[in-house]
Amino acid sequence: MLIRYTRHNEVPLLHNRAGKMDALYFNHVQTALKKLGPQIRLRIPKLKHLELIIQRDVWVVVDLALSEFPILCWTNFQTEHRDNLHQPIGCEVRYFHYGASMIYNKTIEGMELMLGELLGEEMSKGEDKIVQFKV
């Protein structure tokens, strides 16, 4: 049974701001969630105690050494009435730790790398089939 992570709604935050998520990353995450399941957990490379929990409506960086205390999260993705796949998606960025801004870019880069590897493994299983169109 999958237990959704919700502590990002329960813990007081230091700061929040409006942000934008690059469409490439957002679309990659949506594809991964469809292929790999409703929740993906990734260890962030070079950040030993941090893990990224990806759910459809929130991406949360947690500190495993602090009982999965949230450090940083992206939430409230503005996908309603989205009519393109190339423009950035508005979102809310929440900071729970004073060092969260230092891992922001490293987290996104690590996520992209690791999702690419996981999706590559999934595709190499050969379960996806290409349908030929009749000419």
Secondary structure by P-SEA (a helix, b strand, c coil): ccccccccccccccccccccccaaaaaaaaaaaaccccbbbbcccccccbbbbbcccbbbbbccccccccccccccccccccccccbbbbbbbbbcccccccaaaaaaaaaaaaaaaaaaaaaaaccbbbbbbcc
